[in-house]
Amino acid sequence: MALFVAILKWCLAHWKWFVGAAAVLVAWWAVAVVLDWRSDSKALPAVKEEVRQEKKKREEDRKEMTESWNKAQIASEGYQRELAAIRDTPHPPAPVIRVCRSVTMPRPAASPSADTGGPSPAAATAGVLQEPLEFDTSPLYDDADRADGLSAQVRGLLAVCGGGGG
């Protein structure tokens, strides 16, 4: 504790040295700041030009982005209109196509049957049936709608990318 008291007495006796050292440090810092400002002020015109160029580039980028967004909106609206037109187009009634199977029938060795329109008795007894095969065409209309939708989507993408004719 005695050492601490001795150091404190010495510091109080020489307080002017501490104030002088602090004043020198503050003056040195002020000179460094002024010199730094001076060197920065020499670079100020170049920095201002760089900022102006950056603002100009940002404005060009904003215009380009706005133009691209507008083009995409127009293409999207066209795509939505085409999809609505596809949805709103009524389909004709889907016909059911009846197709008879092509069956090769053995020719009977006996005489043909009395009625020439039907199968021979030998074929009927052999278990070969000539029933019509029915085919519903309504899925074809659904597939055509999907194909039209994909075509509209491709036209929309081409319009956005600049590759489409309209």
C-alpha positions in Angstrom: 0.0 0.0 0.0 2.9 2.3 0.7 4.1 1.9 -2.9 0.7 3.0 -4.2 0.7 6.1 -2.0 4.2 7.0 -3.2 3.2 6.7 -6.8 0.1 8.8 -6.2 2.2 11.5 -4.5 4.6 11.6 -7.4 1.8 11.8 -10.0 0.2 14.7 -8.1 3.5 16.5 -7.9 4.1 16.2 -11.6 0.5 16.6 -12.9 1.7 19.3 -15.4 3.6 16.7 -17.3 0.5 14.6 -17.8 -1.5 17.6 -18.9 1.3 18.6 -21.3 1.5 15.0 -22.7 -2.3 14.9 -23.2 -2.2 18.3 -25.0 0.6 17.0 -27.3 -1.4 13.9 -28.1 -4.6 16.0 -28.9 -2.6 18.3 -31.1 -1.0 15.4 -32.9 -4.4 13.8 -33.5 -5.8 17.2 -34.8 -2.9 17.5 -37.2 -3.5 14.0 -38.5 -7.2 14.6 -39.0 -6.5 17.8 -40.9 -3.9 16.2 -43.1 -6.3 13.3 -43.7 -9.1 15.6 -44.7 -6.7 17.5 -46.9 -5.7 14.3 -48.7 -9.3 13.2 -48.9 -10.3 16.6 -50.4 -7.8 16.0 -53.2 -9.7 12.8 -54.1 -13.1 14.4 -53.7 -13.6 15.2 -57.5 -12.8 11.6 -58.4 -15.1 10.3 -55.7 -17.9 12.6 -56.9 -17.5 11.4 -60.5 -17.6 7.8 -59.3 -20.8 8.4 -57.4 -22.3 10.1 -60.4 -21.4 7.2 -62.6 -22.8 4.8 -60.1 -26.1 6.7 -60.0 -26.3 6.8 -63.8 -25.7 3.0 -63.9 -28.3 2.4 -61.2 -30.8 4.5 -63.2 -30.1 2.5 -66.4 -30.4 -0.8 -64.5 -33.8 0.4 -63.1 -35.0 1.4 -66.5 -33.9 -2.0 -68.0 -35.6 -3.9 -65.1 -38.8 -1.9 -65.5 -38.8 -2.5 -69.2 -38.2 -6.2 -68.6 -41.0 -6.4 -66.0 -43.4 -4.6 -68.3 -42.6 -7.1 -71.1 -43.1 -10.0 -68.7 -46.5 -8.5 -67.6 -47.7 -8.2 -71.2 -46.6 -11.7 -72.0 -48.3 -13.0 -68.8 -51.5 -11.2 -69.6 -51.4 -12.7 -73.2 -50.8 -16.1 -71.7 -53.7 -15.7 -69.3 -56.0 -14.6 -72.1 -55.1 -17.6 -74.2 -55.7 -20.0 -71.3 -59.1 -18.3 -70.6 -60.0 -18.7 -74.3 -59.0 -22.3 -74.2 -61.1 -22.9 -71.1 -64.0 -21.1 -72.5 -64.0 -22.9 -75.8 -66.9 -25.4 -75.7 -66.1 -28.9 -76.8 -68.3 -30.6 -79.3 -70.0 -33.7 -77.9 -67.4 -36.4 -77.7 -68.4 -39.1 -80.1 -67.9 -42.7 -79.2 -66.2 -44.5 -82.0 -67.1 -48.2 -82.3 -64.6 -50.3 -84.0 -65.1 -54.0 -84.7 -62.1 -56.1 -84.0 -60.5 -57.7 -87.0 -60.8 -61.4 -86.3 -59.4 -64.0 -88.6 -61.9 -66.8 -88.7 -61.1 -70.3 -90.0 -63.2 -71.2 -93.0 -65.4 -74.2 -92.1 -65.1 -77.2 -94.3 -68.9 -77.6 -94.3 -71.3 -75.5 -96.3 -71.8 -71.8 -95.3 -74.8 -71.0 -93.1 -78.1 -70.0 -94.6 -77.9 -66.3 -93.6 -74.7 -64.9 -95.1 -74.6 -61.8 -92.8 -73.6 -63.6 -89.6 -70.8 -65.9 -88.6 -70.8 -69.4 -89.6 -72.0 -72.0 -87.1 -68.5 -73.4 -86.9 -67.1 -70.1 -85.9 -69.8 -69.5 -83.3 -69.2 -72.9 -81.8 -65.4 -72.2 -81.7 -66.0 -69.3 -79.2 -64.9 -66.4 -81.4 -67.0 -63.4 -80.7 -67.3 -60.4 -83.0 -68.3 -57.7 -80.5 -67.7 -54.0 -81.2 -64.9 -52.2 -79.3 -65.9 -48.8 -78.0 -63.5 -45.9 -77.8 -64.3 -42.7 -76.0 -62.7 -39.6 -77.6 -63.2 -37.1 -74.8 -59.7 -37.7 -73.4 -58.4 -36.5 -76.7 -60.1 -33.2 -76.2 -58.5 -32.9 -72.8 -55.1 -33.7 -74.2 -55.6 -31.1 -77.0 -56.5 -28.5 -74.3 -53.3 -29.3 -72.4 -51.3 -29.0 -75.7 -52.9 -25.7 -76.4 -52.0 -24.5 -72.9 -48.4 -25.5 -73.3 -48.3 -23.8 -76.7 -49.6 -20.6 -75.1 -47.0 -20.9 -72.4 -44.2 -21.3 -74.9 -45.5 -18.2 -76.8 -45.5 -16.3 -73.6 -42.0 -17.3 -72.8 -40.8 -16.4 -76.2 -42.5 -13.0 -75.9 -40.6 -12.4 -72.7 -37.3 -13.5 -74.1 -37.7 -11.6 -77.3 -37.8 -14.6 -79.5 -41.5 -14.6 -80.4 -43.3 -12.9 -83.1 -46.1 -11.6 -80.9 
